Amino acid sequence: MSYSSQAGRRPNEYASKSSHTNIIWDQDIKEFLDKCSLPSGSDEIVLREENLIADVNYDLKSPISLFITIDGGYTEVFIRREFPSCVLNFFQFGALIFELKDLKTLSNKPFIDPEDIERLKKIERLKFVLPTKNISYKDESLTNSVRNTFYEFFTENKENFIETLKWFLYREYDSKKEIASYTLSSCPNPKCNNKRIELNKRDMSENYLFCCDDCGEKIYLTDVFRLHEVIDDEFGAGGILAYVTNLLEHILLIHYIRTILRIKPSLLKETLFIKEGPLAFFSVTANMHKPMRDLSNYLLEKYDLNLVGVEKSGSFVEHAAQIGNKMESGTLLLINNNYIYKYIIPGKADPDNPYARTSYYGGKLIFKSRDERLYVVTIPVENESVVLDPKKENFKNLDSILQNLEQLKCDMYDNSLFPVALANKLVSLSAHPSSVILEKFAKSFIKP
């Protein structure tokens, strides 16, 4: 790493213009590069021969009449830019809820009434602020500041997310599969080496707290997300932001499902839940995919759950753009393990380890609508082995879900969906002017 000028009296040190020759002539480097390979190009794909193409049944009458779209975003705010820099992150996420009849009524009108737009823009917003670098909450370390912030958000929010988390984690929705204990991989106290801690529900206090048997420190129920494992008190918690967004979106999704089950279970069959991004949990939060798969399996069996994850970017979206002209309108591509590792992801397919088996609770599809739009979607499946050799019948309510996605098309962006685009507009936080305004707002409250 080069030296940089700190006081402006001396120049910056710049990288050498000739040191690359040492790499080019190195024999070990040449041998390494010779062993590397790339996924096969899209021009080599013959989809019909891959036997992964299926047709969408448009004759099926869909029961779906209500849509709930989940989305979220965050923005980084510097409270102090000079050393030691201090950073907060503001999150906003929510659920956009509307009926299909409202959208159809709007599309049939020659002029759009502002009141109709407002009806479609009804969204439940939730706000959350997280210290991520050199900011202490209640005079705690950064790790404990994040833990406390999460715990208080779940327990003090009017939505009572902590009760939803308990319901979800211990499978309280199904008396036959309810569990009495959940295993936490490590104690959140950095000085404690206790591993595989049993969080017995009977030992949980009324405040959703446990106690470590070894060190005696308190454990929050929200510690099951394991964020404490990837936070560094010196370097910060910036690495958890994308995982936190996905996690909170899922919690909101689960909360709405639980609410509908309490109020009117029959409504689940008429509701399509749309989540921005794949149906998966990542990094240390990946352990949540198991209870989520259990929940989705239960809901599919009992209530015909309609749930889809829609991707807007990434390797699979780029691949869909490459092979879109090879697909016929009104068809879908069932992506199996061999296909993924041959054309999309570098590596070798392993029948014992299906793609993303430790993070996804659904299977991926590429759908080409009748109006030539391409969507990369994830639909819940019973188990991870489906991705080895997926069949259309593995994806329950698939035709109904894809029919409705086609109706929700949006012309504002390429291959976009109206509720996803609108939800993003209503909850996303821009770099300018949002972050600038939020920086001034935060500084007015936080004093050195």
BAZABA-530312 format. One record per residue: z, y negated, x of N, C-alpha, C in turn. Coordinates in steps of 0.05 Angstrom, whole numbers, padded with zeros to 5 digits, always signed. Example, Ala and Ser with C-alpha at 12.3 -4.5 7.8 and 13.67 -1.06 7.14 Angstrom:
<nodes>
+00156+00114+00264+00156+00090+00246+00156+00066+00264
+00142+00045+00257+00143+00021+00273+00157-00001+00258
</nodes>
This chain:
<nodes>
+00000+00024+00017+00000+00000+00000+00000-00025+00018
-00016-00044+00010-00019-00068+00027+00004-00088+00021
+00008-00106+00041+00027-00128+00038+00015-00150+00020
+00032-00162+00004+00023-00185-00011+00038-00210-00004
+00025-00233-00006+00038-00258+00001+00059-00265-00020
+00083-00271-00010+00105-00277-00029+00111-00307-00031
+00108-00321-00008+00113-00349-00008+00088-00366-00006
+00065-00353-00002+00040-00368-00001+00034-00379+00027
+00051-00374+00046+00046-00384+00073+00028-00366+00090
+00028-00340+00083+00011-00321+00097-00008-00307+00078
-00030-00297+00087-00050-00285+00070-00041-00257+00060
-00054-00248+00038-00050-00220+00030-00064-00201+00050
-00052-00177+00052-00065-00157+00068-00085-00141+00051
-00110-00139+00059-00130-00125+00043-00136-00098+00055
-00146-00080+00038-00152-00053+00046-00174-00052+00066
-00173-00031+00083-00194-00027+00103-00221-00021+00091
-00243-00031+00103-00270-00027+00093-00283-00002+00105
-00269+00012+00123-00282+00035+00136-00266+00060+00135
-00241+00060+00125-00224+00083+00125-00234+00106+00108
-00254+00101+00091-00265+00122+00074-00279+00144+00090
-00288+00136+00114-00301+00156+00131-00283+00180+00138
-00257+00174+00141-00238+00195+00148-00237+00216+00126
-00240+00207+00101-00240+00226+00078-00266+00241+00077
-00289+00227+00080-00315+00239+00077-00319+00262+00097
-00309+00259+00122-00314+00279+00143-00292+00300+00144
-00272+00299+00126-00250+00318+00126-00259+00345+00114
-00257+00367+00128-00267+00393+00119-00250+00403+00095
-00224+00399+00096-00207+00408+00073-00215+00394+00047
-00221+00368+00049-00230+00353+00025-00256+00365+00014
-00275+00371+00032-00300+00382+00024-00297+00409+00010
-00279+00426+00021-00274+00452+00009-00261+00449-00019
-00243+00430-00021-00230+00426-00047-00250+00417-00068
-00267+00398-00062-00287+00388-00081-00306+00410-00088
-00312+00428-00070-00331+00449-00075-00320+00469-00095
-00294+00470-00098-00281+00489-00117-00277+00477-00145
-00283+00451-00148-00279+00437-00173-00303+00442-00192
-00298+00441-00218-00320+00445-00237-00315+00426-00261
-00336+00422-00277-00335+00405-00300-00341+00421-00325
-00332+00411-00349-00339+00425-00374-00370+00424-00377
-00381+00444-00391-00409+00445-00396-00418+00421-00412
-00442+00411-00407-00453+00388-00420-00460+00394-00449
-00459+00373-00466-00465+00376-00494-00493+00385-00500
-00512+00379-00481-00540+00387-00485-00543+00417-00484
-00523+00432-00474-00525+00461-00472-00515+00475-00498
-00504+00459-00517-00491+00471-00540-00512+00477-00562
-00511+00501-00573-00527+00508-00596-00507+00516-00618
-00500+00498-00636-00477+00503-00653-00480+00527-00671
-00503+00531-00683-00506+00553-00701-00502+00580-00687
-00510+00580-00662-00506+00605-00646-00477+00609-00639
-00462+00586-00637-00433+00589-00631-00418+00601-00655
-00431+00601-00678-00420+00613-00703-00394+00600-00711
-00393+00573-00708-00369+00558-00715-00374+00538-00736
-00398+00537-00747-00405+00518-00767-00400+00529-00795
-00388+00513-00812-00383+00520-00840-00391+00497-00858
-00398+00503-00883-00406+00483-00902-00382+00474-00919
-00382+00449-00927-00361+00438-00945-00369+00444-00973
-00351+00453-00989-00356+00459-01018-00350+00434-01034
-00372+00420-01042-00369+00395-01057-00367+00400-01087
-00370+00425-01095-00368+00431-01124-00339+00434-01132
-00321+00437-01113-00293+00441-01119-00281+00415-01130
-00266+00417-01153-00253+00394-01164-00226+00389-01150
-00223+00366-01138-00199+00360-01123-00177+00349-01141
-00152+00359-01137-00130+00348-01153-00118+00323-01141
-00128+00314-01118-00115+00291-01103-00122+00265-01118
-00101+00249-01123-00105+00223-01136-00088+00201-01122
-00070+00209-01104-00052+00190-01090-00055+00193-01060
-00055+00171-01045-00058+00172-01016-00034+00158-01003
-00023+00170-00983-00002+00158-00967-00011+00159-00938
-00016+00136-00926-00026+00135-00898-00004+00124-00880
+00001+00139-00859+00023+00132-00840+00010+00121-00814
+00020+00098-00805+00010+00087-00779+00032+00070-00767
+00029+00064-00742+00049+00048-00728+00038+00036-00702
+00052+00017-00691+00043+00006-00666+00067-00009-00652
+00062-00017-00627+00084-00031-00613+00071-00052-00594
+00087-00071-00585+00078-00090-00565+00100-00095-00546
+00093-00099-00521+00112-00104-00499+00117-00133-00496
+00143-00140-00493+00151-00168-00490+00169-00171-00465
+00161-00189-00448+00177-00195-00424+00198-00216-00431
+00223-00209-00428+00244-00229-00431+00248-00245-00405
+00242-00231-00383+00242-00245-00357+00220-00232-00340
+00202-00248-00329+00180-00237-00313+00187-00235-00283
+00203-00254-00273+00210-00253-00245+00230-00230-00240
+00233-00222-00215+00252-00200-00209+00281-00207-00215
+00297-00189-00226+00288-00164-00238+00276-00167-00266
+00252-00159-00270+00238-00163-00295+00253-00147-00318
+00253-00159-00341+00267-00148-00364+00247-00146-00388
+00246-00122-00400+00226-00117-00420+00238-00105-00446
+00228-00115-00469+00234-00103-00495+00207-00094-00507
+00209-00075-00525+00185-00067-00540+00191-00069-00570
+00175-00083-00585+00177-00085-00614+00158-00065-00627
+00169-00049-00645+00153-00030-00660+00152-00038-00689
+00129-00033-00701+00126-00036-00730+00109-00013-00740
+00119+00001-00760+00104+00023-00771+00109+00024-00801
+00092+00038-00815+00095+00038-00844+00077+00058-00858
+00080+00059-00885+00064+00077-00902+00049+00060-00922
+00023+00063-00922+00006+00050-00942+00002+00069-00965
+00008+00061-00989+00008+00078-01013-00011+00066-01034
-00030+00082-01043-00048+00072-01065-00060+00096-01079
-00070+00091-01103-00082+00111-01120-00112+00110-01117
-00126+00132-01120-00155+00133-01118-00168+00116-01139
-00156+00115-01162-00169+00099-01184-00170+00070-01177
-00150+00060-01161-00150+00032-01153-00174+00026-01135
-00179+00045-01116-00201+00041-01098-00228+00043-01112
-00231+00061-01131-00256+00064-01146-00261+00039-01164
-00239+00029-01176-00242+00005-01192-00252-00018-01176
-00241-00021-01152-00249-00043-01134-00278-00041-01126
-00287-00016-01120-00315-00013-01110-00335-00018-01132
-00327-00015-01157-00345-00019-01180-00347-00048-01189
-00330-00066-01179-00329-00093-01187-00349-00110-01171
-00364-00128-01185-00383-00145-01171-00369-00166-01153
-00344-00174-01162-00328-00193-01146-00300-00181-01142
-00289-00185-01119-00263-00174-01113-00241-00194-01119
-00223-00186-01137-00200-00203-01145-00179-00200-01123
-00167-00222-01114-00145-00221-01094-00122-00204-01103
-00117-00203-01129-00095-00186-01139-00101-00156-01135
-00127-00149-01136-00134-00121-01131-00129-00114-01102
-00136-00133-01084-00132-00128-01056-00102-00125-01050
-00086-00142-01063-00057-00140-01058-00046-00114-01068
-00057-00103-01089-00048-00077-01098-00053-00055-01077
-00075-00057-01064-00082-00037-01043-00067-00043-01017
-00056-00067-01014-00042-00073-00989-00012-00069-00991
-00003-00056-01012+00026-00050-01014+00034-00030-00993
+00050-00039-00975+00058-00022-00952+00088-00025-00948
+00101-00002-00941+00129-00002-00934+00131-00005-00904
+00139-00029-00895+00141-00034-00866+00169-00028-00855
+00170-00018-00831+00195-00014-00817+00193-00025-00789
+00214-00040-00781+00214-00053-00755+00236-00041-00737
+00229-00041-00711+00247-00027-00692+00243-00040-00665
+00265-00047-00651+00263-00059-00625+00277-00040-00605
+00265-00037-00581+00275-00018-00562+00276-00031-00534
+00299-00031-00521+00300-00041-00493+00287-00020-00475
+00270-00029-00457+00255-00010-00440+00258-00015-00410
+00268-00039-00403+00272-00043-00374+00292-00066-00369
+00313-00059-00354+00333-00078-00345+00346-00095-00368
+00349-00082-00391+00363-00095-00413+00384-00075-00423
+00409-00085-00424+00431-00068-00433+00438-00075-00461
+00441-00054-00477+00450-00058-00505+00480-00049-00507
+00497-00067-00514+00526-00062-00515+00537-00054-00488
+00526-00067-00467+00536-00062-00440+00534-00033-00431
+00514-00019-00441+00509+00009-00433+00486+00011-00413
+00484+00034-00400+00461+00039-00382+00435+00038-00399
+00412+00037-00386+00387+00036-00401+00384+00062-00418
+00390+00085-00406+00388+00110-00420+00405+00110-00446
+00430+00102-00443+00448+00101-00466+00441+00079-00485
+00429+00057-00475+00420+00036-00493+00398+00046-00511
+00379+00062-00500+00358+00074-00517+00370+00094-00536
+00388+00110-00527+00401+00130-00545+00415+00116-00568
+00431+00096-00561+00446+00082-00582+00427+00068-00602
+00406+00056-00591+00387+00042-00609+00374+00062-00628
+00366+00085-00618+00355+00105-00636+00375+00114-00657
+00399+00121-00648+00419+00131-00666+00425+00110-00688
+00428+00085-00681+00434+00064-00701+00411+00060-00720
+00386+00061-00709+00363+00058-00727+00362+00080-00748
+00369+00104-00740+00368+00127-00759+00392+00126-00778
+00415+00117-00769+00439+00118-00786+00442+00093-00803
+00434+00070-00793+00439+00045-00807+00415+00035-00823
+00392+00047-00820+00369+00039-00836+00373+00047-00865
+00365+00030-00883+00369+00035-00912+00355+00060-00921
+00335+00069-00906+00320+00093-00913+00336+00119-00908
+00358+00116-00892+00375+00139-00885+00359+00161-00871
+00345+00154-00850+00329+00173-00835+00345+00195-00823
+00371+00190-00817+00387+00210-00804+00391+00234-00822
+00394+00229-00848+00397+00251-00867+00371+00267-00869
+00348+00252-00867+00322+00265-00867+00319+00283-00842
+00328+00273-00820+00327+00288-00795+00343+00314-00797
+00367+00312-00808+00384+00336-00811+00370+00356-00830
+00360+00346-00852+00345+00363-00872+00322+00377-00859
+00308+00363-00842+00284+00373-00828+00292+00393-00806
+00311+00386-00790+00318+00402-00767+00331+00429-00774
+00349+00428-00794+00363+00453-00802+00349+00467-00825
+00325+00459-00832+00309+00472-00853+00324+00474-00879
+00337+00452-00887+00352+00452-00912+00335+00453-00937
+00309+00449-00934+00291+00449-00956+00287+00478-00967
+00294+00498-00951+00289+00526-00958+00314+00542-00953
+00328+00550-00974+00353+00564-00971+00350+00591-00956
+00326+00602-00958+00321+00628-00945+00317+00626-00914
+00308+00602-00905+00303+00598-00877+00321+00577-00864
+00341+00568-00879+00359+00548-00868+00373+00559-00843
+00376+00543-00823+00389+00552-00798+00416+00538-00795
+00434+00551-00781+00461+00539-00778+00465+00524-00752
+00446+00528-00733+00449+00516-00707+00422+00508-00695
+00422+00487-00680+00398+00478-00666+00405+00477-00636
+00387+00487-00619+00393+00487-00590+00382+00463-00576
+00399+00447-00564+00391+00423-00548+00389+00432-00519
+00367+00425-00506+00361+00436-00479+00380+00426-00458
+00391+00401-00461+00408+00391-00440+00427+00369-00451
+00449+00366-00438+00468+00345-00446+00457+00318-00437
+00458+00298-00454+00447+00271-00447+00464+00257-00426
+00488+00266-00419+00504+00254-00398+00493+00263-00371
+00482+00244-00355+00469+00252-00329+00488+00266-00310
+00514+00263-00313+00533+00276-00294+00540+00304-00303
+00530+00312-00327+00536+00339-00338+00512+00357-00334
+00518+00382-00326+00496+00402-00322+00495+00422-00344
+00507+00416-00366+00507+00435-00389+00479+00438-00400
+00470+00463-00402+00443+00468-00413+00446+00485-00438
+00425+00483-00455+00423+00498-00479+00449+00496-00496
+00453+00472-00506+00477+00466-00522+00472+00472-00551
+00489+00488-00563+00486+00495-00591+00497+00473-00609
+00480+00460-00624+00489+00440-00643+00493+00453-00670
+00517+00464-00674+00523+00478-00699+00528+00457-00721
+00515+00461-00743+00517+00441-00765+00546+00438-00775
+00561+00460-00774+00588+00459-00783+00606+00442-00765
+00597+00438-00740+00613+00422-00720+00604+00393-00721
+00584+00386-00735+00574+00358-00736+00593+00341-00752
+00600+00318-00741+00618+00299-00755+00604+00285-00778
+00618+00271-00794+00606+00257-00816+00588+00235-00806
+00590+00227-00781+00573+00207-00769+00550+00219-00753
+00545+00245-00758+00523+00260-00745+00526+00261-00715
+00551+00265-00706+00557+00267-00678+00567+00295-00671
+00562+00303-00645+00573+00328-00634+00588+00321-00608
+00600+00341-00596+00615+00337-00571+00607+00358-00552
+00600+00350-00527+00592+00369-00506+00617+00386-00498
+00614+00412-00497+00637+00429-00490+00645+00426-00461
+00626+00418-00444+00632+00416-00415+00644+00388-00407
+00630+00366-00415+00639+00340-00405+00654+00325-00427
+00653+00333-00452+00667+00320-00473+00654+00295-00484
+00630+00288-00473+00616+00264-00482+00603+00269-00510
+00600+00248-00525+00588+00251-00551+00558+00255-00549
+00548+00271-00568+00519+00276-00570+00511+00268-00598
+00490+00251-00599+00479+00243-00625+00460+00264-00635
+00457+00265-00661+00437+00283-00673+00409+00275-00663
+00405+00249-00659+00379+00239-00650+00373+00247-00621
+00392+00258-00607+00387+00267-00579+00369+00291-00579
+00364+00304-00602+00346+00327-00603+00317+00319-00595
+00311+00293-00595+00284+00284-00586+00282+00285-00556
+00304+00287-00542+00304+00291-00513+00293+00267-00497
+00293+00244-00508+00282+00221-00494+00298+00214-00469
+00324+00221-00470+00341+00216-00447+00332+00230-00421
+00315+00251-00425+00306+00267-00402+00284+00252-00386
+00271+00233-00398+00248+00219-00384+00253+00189-00380
+00278+00180-00384+00284+00152-00379+00297+00149-00352
+00288+00130-00336+00299+00125-00310+00313+00097-00312
+00339+00096-00306+00353+00071-00309+00342+00049-00290
+00330+00057-00268+00319+00037-00249+00291+00029-00256
+00273+00049-00261+00245+00043-00266+00238+00038-00295
+00256+00045-00313+00252+00037-00341+00244+00060-00359
+00239+00053-00384+00232+00073-00405+00204+00069-00416
+00187+00056-00401+00160+00050-00410+00144+00075-00416
+00151+00098-00404+00136+00122-00408+00140+00136-00435
+00160+00126-00450+00166+00140-00476+00153+00126-00500
+00139+00104-00496+00131+00087-00518+00111+00101-00537
+00091+00114-00526+00071+00128-00543+00084+00151-00558
+00103+00164-00545+00117+00187-00558+00135+00177-00580
+00147+00154-00576+00165+00142-00596+00149+00134-00621
+00125+00123-00617+00108+00115-00639+00101+00139-00656
+00091+00160-00643+00083+00184-00657+00107+00197-00671
+00130+00196-00657+00154+00208-00669+00163+00194-00694
+00163+00167-00693+00172+00152-00716+00152+00154-00739
+00127+00156-00733+00107+00161-00754+00112+00187-00768
+00119+00208-00753+00125+00234-00765+00151+00233-00782
+00171+00219-00772+00196+00217-00787+00191+00203-00814
+00174+00183-00814+00168+00169-00839+00152+00188-00857
+00134+00203-00846+00119+00223-00862+00138+00243-00875
+00156+00254-00859+00175+00274-00868+00193+00262-00890
+00201+00237-00885+00219+00223-00904+00205+00220-00932
+00180+00213-00932+00166+00211-00957+00162+00238-00971
+00157+00259-00955+00155+00285-00967+00182+00293-00980
+00204+00288-00965+00230+00295-00976+00236+00279-01001
+00228+00254-01002+00233+00237-01025+00218+00247-01049
+00193+00255-01045+00176+00266-01067+00188+00292-01077
+00198+00309-01059+00210+00334-01067+00234+00330-01084
+00249+00308-01079+00273+00303-01094+00267+00291-01122
+00246+00274-01123+00240+00259-01147+00221+00274-01165
+00198+00283-01154+00178+00296-01170+00161+00315-01153
+00170+00339-01148+00156+00358-01130+00127+00363-01137
+00121+00362-01163+00093+00368-01171+00073+00347-01161
+00084+00324-01153+00066+00302-01143+00055+00309-01115
+00067+00328-01101+00057+00335-01075+00029+00346-01076
+00022+00361-01097-00004+00373-01100-00026+00351-01104
-00017+00328-01114-00036+00306-01120-00037+00286-01098
-00022+00290-01077-00020+00270-01055-00033+00279-01030
-00049+00262-01018-00060+00267-00991-00045+00249-00971
-00032+00262-00952-00018+00247-00930-00038+00245-00907
-00043+00221-00898-00061+00216-00876-00045+00204-00853
-00045+00218-00830-00031+00207-00807-00052+00199-00786
-00049+00176-00774-00066+00167-00753-00059+00183-00728
-00079+00197-00716-00074+00213-00693-00071+00243-00700
-00070+00260-00681-00068+00289-00686-00041+00297-00697
-00040+00321-00710-00015+00332-00720-00002+00346-00697
+00014+00332-00681+00026+00343-00657+00048+00325-00647
+00065+00337-00631+00086+00322-00616+00081+00326-00587
+00087+00306-00570+00080+00308-00542+00104+00304-00524
+00100+00312-00498+00120+00310-00477+00146+00322-00486
+00169+00308-00481+00195+00319-00487+00200+00323-00517
+00184+00308-00534+00188+00311-00563+00172+00334-00574
+00158+00349-00557+00141+00371-00566+00157+00393-00580
+00183+00395-00574+00199+00415-00588+00200+00411-00618
+00193+00387-00627+00194+00382-00656+00170+00395-00671
+00151+00406-00656+00128+00418-00670+00136+00444-00684
+00157+00457-00674+00166+00482-00687+00178+00477-00715
+00198+00459-00717+00208+00454-00745+00186+00441-00762
+00168+00426-00750+00146+00414-00767+00127+00436-00777
+00122+00456-00761+00105+00478-00770+00119+00493-00792
+00145+00498-00789+00160+00511-00810+00159+00496-00836
+00162+00469-00834+00162+00453-00859+00134+00453-00872
+00113+00450-00856+00086+00450-00867+00079+00477-00879
+00088+00499-00866+00082+00526-00877+00096+00529-00904
+00121+00520-00906+00136+00522-00931+00122+00505-00953
+00114+00481-00946+00101+00464-00966+00074+00474-00974
+00059+00486-00956+00033+00497-00963+00036+00520-00982
+00057+00536-00978+00061+00559-00995+00071+00551-01023
+00090+00532-01023+00103+00525-01049+00090+00502-01064
+00078+00483-01049+00069+00459-01063+00041+00450-01056
+00025+00468-01043-00003+00461-01036-00004+00434-01021
+00011+00432-00999+00011+00407-00983-00017+00399-00975
-00024+00373-00978-00049+00362-00968-00041+00342-00946
-00047+00350-00921-00039+00334-00898-00062+00335-00878
-00069+00312-00866-00090+00311-00846-00084+00289-00825
-00089+00296-00800-00087+00277-00778-00115+00268-00771
-00120+00243-00768-00147+00232-00762-00146+00218-00736
-00163+00226-00717-00163+00215-00690-00185+00193-00688
-00177+00171-00674-00196+00149-00670-00207+00148-00642
-00194+00162-00623-00203+00161-00595-00195+00186-00581
-00204+00190-00556-00196+00213-00541-00220+00231-00535
-00215+00253-00521-00236+00272-00512-00251+00284-00535
-00236+00291-00557-00249+00305-00579-00267+00285-00595
-00259+00260-00597-00275+00240-00610-00301+00235-00594
-00298+00233-00568-00321+00230-00550-00340+00253-00552
-00329+00277-00554-00346+00301-00556-00360+00301-00583
-00346+00293-00605-00359+00292-00631-00383+00274-00631
-00381+00251-00617-00403+00232-00616-00427+00245-00601
-00421+00262-00581-00443+00275-00566-00458+00296-00582
-00443+00311-00599-00456+00334-00613-00462+00328-00642
-00456+00303-00651-00460+00296-00679-00488+00302-00689
-00509+00296-00672-00536+00300-00680-00544+00329-00682
-00527+00347-00673-00532+00376-00675-00520+00388-00700
-00503+00372-00714-00491+00381-00739-00506+00371-00763
-00507+00387-00784-00520+00379-00809-00499+00364-00826
-00509+00346-00843-00491+00332-00861-00476+00351-00880
-00451+00344-00885-00435+00361-00903-00426+00387-00891
-00423+00387-00864-00413+00411-00851-00389+00405-00833
-00376+00426-00824-00354+00422-00806-00356+00442-00783
-00345+00434-00761-00345+00451-00737-00317+00461-00732
-00314+00488-00734-00288+00501-00728-00286+00505-00698
-00267+00491-00686-00266+00491-00656-00247+00513-00647
-00257+00533-00632-00240+00554-00622-00232+00549-00593
-00215+00567-00583-00204+00564-00556-00225+00563-00535
-00244+00582-00536-00266+00583-00516-00282+00558-00517
-00288+00548-00541-00305+00524-00543-00291+00500-00531
-00265+00497-00535-00250+00474-00525-00251+00474-00494
-00247+00497-00481-00246+00497-00452-00274+00499-00440
-00293+00505-00455-00321+00506-00445-00334+00479-00446
-00329+00464-00468-00343+00439-00472-00327+00413-00472
-00300+00415-00475-00284+00391-00479-00263+00387-00458
-00247+00407-00453-00224+00404-00435-00229+00422-00410
-00225+00411-00385-00229+00427-00361-00208+00450-00361
-00217+00473-00351-00198+00496-00349-00211+00521-00359
-00195+00542-00360-00205+00568-00369-00189+00577-00393
-00203+00586-00414-00190+00594-00438-00172+00619-00433
-00148+00618-00444-00129+00640-00442-00122+00650-00469
-00128+00675-00477-00122+00685-00503-00092+00686-00509
-00075+00687-00488-00046+00687-00492-00035+00659-00495
-00050+00639-00489-00041+00611-00491-00062+00594-00504
-00063+00594-00531-00083+00577-00545-00079+00548-00538
-00100+00533-00540-00099+00504-00534-00076+00491-00550
-00059+00476-00535-00037+00459-00546-00018+00475-00563
-00013+00500-00557+00005+00517-00573+00034+00507-00573
+00042+00491-00553+00069+00482-00552+00072+00453-00562
+00052+00442-00575+00054+00415-00585+00041+00411-00612
+00020+00425-00618+00006+00422-00644+00017+00440-00665
+00017+00431-00690+00023+00448-00713-00001+00450-00732
-00024+00442-00722-00049+00444-00737-00072+00451-00720
-00095+00456-00732-00119+00462-00718-00140+00440-00720
-00156+00435-00700-00175+00414-00699-00202+00422-00712
-00215+00402-00724-00241+00406-00736-00257+00381-00731
-00284+00384-00730-00302+00361-00730-00317+00362-00756
-00316+00341-00772-00328+00340-00798-00350+00318-00799
-00374+00326-00808-00396+00308-00811-00401+00304-00841
-00396+00281-00851-00398+00275-00880-00428+00274-00888
-00432+00273-00914-00459+00271-00925-00473+00245-00918
-00457+00224-00911-00470+00199-00903-00469+00196-00872
-00468+00219-00858-00472+00220-00829-00449+00209-00813
-00425+00207-00824-00402+00198-00809-00388+00222-00797
-00376+00217-00773-00362+00239-00759-00332+00234-00758
-00317+00254-00764-00288+00252-00763-00276+00276-00748
-00258+00269-00730-00242+00290-00716-00215+00292-00730
-00210+00314-00742-00185+00317-00758-00169+00341-00750
-00143+00340-00756-00125+00362-00753-00114+00370-00780
-00115+00395-00786-00104+00405-00812-00083+00426-00805
-00060+00426-00819-00039+00446-00814-00049+00475-00816
-00040+00492-00797-00046+00520-00798-00020+00536-00795
-00020+00561-00803+00005+00576-00803+00016+00581-00776
-00001+00587-00756+00010+00591-00729-00011+00583-00708
-00002+00581-00683-00019+00570-00662-00042+00589-00654
-00040+00614-00661-00062+00633-00654-00087+00629-00669
-00086+00613-00691-00110+00607-00707-00132+00595-00690
-00124+00579-00670-00144+00565-00653-00160+00584-00636
-00151+00609-00633-00166+00629-00618-00192+00635-00632
-00191+00639-00658-00215+00646-00674-00212+00635-00702
-00215+00609-00706-00209+00597-00732-00230+00604-00753
-00221+00609-00777-00238+00613-00800-00232+00591-00821
-00252+00585-00837-00248+00564-00856-00224+00569-00875
-00220+00595-00882-00198+00601-00900-00170+00597-00887
-00169+00593-00860-00143+00588-00847-00132+00560-00854
-00150+00543-00864-00143+00515-00869-00141+00511-00899
-00117+00512-00910-00113+00510-00939-00121+00482-00949
-00134+00481-00972-00142+00456-00985-00162+00441-00968
-00176+00454-00950-00194+00440-00932-00217+00425-00947
-00230+00438-00965-00252+00425-00980-00243+00401-00995
-00219+00403-01007-00208+00381-01023-00202+00357-01004
-00190+00363-00981-00183+00342-00963-00208+00328-00952
-00228+00343-00944-00252+00331-00933-00268+00315-00954
-00268+00325-00978-00281+00310-01000-00269+00282-01002
-00243+00281-01001-00229+00255-01004-00232+00237-00980
-00233+00249-00956-00238+00232-00933-00265+00219-00935
-00284+00233-00946-00311+00221-00949-00310+00198-00968
-00294+00199-00989-00292+00177-01008-00278+00153-00997
-00262+00157-00975-00246+00135-00963-00261+00121-00941
-00287+00125-00939-00302+00113-00917-00299+00083-00916
-00301+00072-00892-00299+00043-00887-00321+00035-00869
-00335+00013-00877-00358+00003-00861-00351-00017-00840
-00325-00023-00837-00317-00043-00817-00320-00033-00789
-00315-00007-00784-00316+00004-00757-00330+00031-00758
-00339+00041-00735-00353+00066-00733-00335+00089-00743
-00345+00105-00761-00332+00129-00771-00303+00124-00779
-00298+00101-00792-00271+00094-00799-00264+00100-00828
-00239+00102-00834-00228+00107-00861-00214+00082-00870
-00219+00075-00896-00207+00051-00907-00176+00050-00903
-00161+00070-00912-00132+00068-00910-00122+00066-00881
-00135+00080-00863-00126+00080-00835-00131+00052-00823
-00155+00041-00828-00162+00014-00818-00143-00007-00830
-00138-00005-00856-00120-00024-00869-00091-00022-00860
-00082+00003-00858-00054+00006-00848-00051-00005-00820
-00071-00001-00803-00069-00011-00776-00068-00042-00776
-00084-00054-00794-00084-00083-00796-00056-00094-00805
-00043-00079-00822-00018-00088-00833+00007-00083-00816
+00005-00064-00797+00028-00058-00781+00025-00063-00751
+00000-00064-00741-00005-00067-00712+00004-00094-00702
+00012-00095-00677+00021-00120-00664+00002-00126-00641
-00012-00149-00642-00032-00156-00623-00019-00167-00597
-00035-00166-00575-00026-00177-00550-00024-00208-00552
-00043-00219-00567-00043-00248-00572-00050-00252-00601
-00035-00267-00617-00012-00283-00608+00015-00268-00612
+00015-00244-00623+00040-00231-00631+00060-00229-00608
+00051-00219-00584+00070-00215-00562+00081-00241-00552
+00064-00262-00552+00074-00288-00543+00095-00299-00561
+00090-00297-00587+00109-00307-00607+00135-00291-00606
+00132-00264-00604+00156-00247-00603+00172-00252-00577
+00158-00259-00556+00172-00265-00530+00190-00290-00534
+00179-00310-00546+00195-00334-00551+00218-00329-00571
+00212-00312-00590+00232-00305-00610+00256-00290-00597
+00249-00270-00580+00270-00254-00567+00286-00270-00547
+00273-00288-00533+00287-00304-00513+00306-00324-00526
+00301-00331-00551+00319-00350-00564+00346-00336-00571
+00346-00310-00571+00371-00296-00578+00384-00283-00554
+00369-00273-00535+00380-00260-00511+00385-00281-00489
+00410-00283-00482+00417-00302-00461+00424-00287-00435
+00419-00298-00412+00426-00286-00386+00455-00280-00384
</nodes>
